[in-house]
Amino acid sequence: MHNLRSAVHAALLQLPEKFSEIDLYIAIAGLSYRGDFRMIIGEDKNKVANIVQPQIEKFRTLYTPVFKSMSDRLSINSFLEQDKSSESKLYHLQRLPQNLKNILFRSYKNKLNNDRILEDLAKQDDVSKIVRNGICRIVFYSSLMQSIKGIPTAGLLKSVVYSYSKLNKMVKSMFL
């Protein structure tokens, strides 16, 4: 449940005040792909939406308890609406995973204590971009290491064939 809550907090920080249910689920599922260098070259550009759309009921079942626990900050009607005040942003920032907060702390220029950094970030207009960049850094490193480890595991020839197949699939998705 902790990871589900963290994902919702990170997604809400990146979404506008009003958005659709599908936008929220795409933002949540997209956390795992944002920054993955394989999404730039070699993946279907609609991959995240293709994951979410056929499984919308599973996403609802999984995340509804989390949404209910945030009813003071998230309103669910025909569309979703969230409180985008500095206080609400701070609430979400404080509940991000520690590794993401550590990246935010390190990238912050001022020499404030960590609580003050989060308070300052919550007041920034571009906090969504700052959080997105932090997530990208985490995912990029992880995806790069996974790909590098895959070469000796699968072998060079299989890795090249697999990469070619992924590139071909990406090109086809661009013209649909």
N, C-alpha and C positions, 0 to 999 in steps of 0.2 A: 504494500500500500504506500510505503514511503516513496518508492520510485515513481509510482503513478502521480502522487502529489507533486513531486519535483518536476515531472514532465509538464504538468498543467501550469505550474508557476512559470516555468521557462517559456512555454507557449503563450501564455497570457501577456507576458512582458513584451512579446513581439507582435501581438495583434492590436488592431485599433479598438476604439471604444465599442463599436458595433460590428458584429461579424456573424456568419452563419455557423451552424453546428458542424458542417463539413469542413469549413475553414479551420475550426478548432482542431478537429481530428487530423487534418492534413498537417497543421502546424506541429502537433504532438508527434505524429509518425515521422515527420520530416526532420525532427531533431537528430535522428540517427544517420541521416544522409547529408545534412548541411555541413559543408566543409570536406566531405569525402571526395578526394580528387578523382575517383572513378565516376562520380556523377558529372564531372566536367567533360571527361572523355571516356566513352564506353558504356554509358547507361542510358536507358530509355528516359527521356526528360519527364515523362508522366508517371514514373515508377511509384512515387508516393501516393498520388491520387489513385492509381491502379490497385494499390494495396488497400487503401481506405474504403473506396466506394463499395466493393462487394462485401465488405465486413462491417458495415455501419452499425448493425445491430450488436455485434460483438464489442465494438468501441463503446456504444451506449451502455451496455451491461457493465463493462469494465470501469468506465469513468463516471457514471451517474452518482455513485456514493461520494466521490471526490467533489463533484459539483455541488451536491447538497451540503457538504461541509463548508462550502465557500459562499453560501447564499447571501451573506452580507456584502460580498464583493462582486458577485456574478449573478445576473438576472437572466433566467431562461424563459423565453417566450417563443414566438415564431422565429425570432433571431436572438442572438445572445448579446448582452450588453454588460460591460464591465466598468467598474470605477477606475478611472485613469488618474486619480489624484496622486500627488507625491506620497501620501501616506499609504495608499494601496500599492503603489510601485515598490515602496520600501518593504511592505509586507511580503510581496512576492520575492524580492531580492534576498531577504533574510532567509527564505525557505529554499533557495537554490542549493544544489549539491555543493559540498565543500570544495571539490576540485574546480568547479566553475567559479565559485567565489574567490578562490585563490588566484585564478587567472585575472579576474577583475581587479583584485587588490594589487597584483604585480604590474598591471598595465596602467594603473592610475598614477598620474604624475605627482600629485601633492603628497606630502608626508603626513597624512592624517592617520588616526587609528582606524581599524577596520570598520567599526560601527559608523564612524563619521564618513568614511568612503561610501558606504551603502546609502547613507542619508543624502550625501551629495549627488550620487548617481541617480537616486530616485527623483531628483529635481531636474535632471537633464532631459531635454527634449528628445535626444537621440539615444536614450537608454536602451531601446529595442535593438538598435544597431550595435551598441556596445555588447549587449548580451549575445546577440547573434554572432558577432566576431569571436567572442569567448568560446561559444559552442563549436564554431568552425575550427578553432585551434585544436580543441580536444579531438574532434572527429577526424580532422586531417591527419594528425600524428598517428592515431589508431589505425586508420585505413591504410596509410603508407606502410606501417610496420606489418600489418596483416598481408599486404600484397608482396612485400619483400620476402617474408617468411614463406609465402606460397610458392615462390620460384624453386627453391631447393626441394620442397616437399613434393610438388607435382612434377617437377622436371622442367627444363627450359622449353622443350618442344611443346609439351602440353600447355604451358603458360602462354606461349605465343599463339597457339591455336585458340585457346580460350579468349585471349585478348582480341584477336581478330573477330571472333564470333560476337563478342560484346560490342565492338565498334560497328559491325555490320547491323546489329540490332538497334543501336543508337541512331544510325543514319536513317534506317527505315522509319523509326518513330518520329523523326523530324519532318517527314513528308506525309504523315497521316492527317 
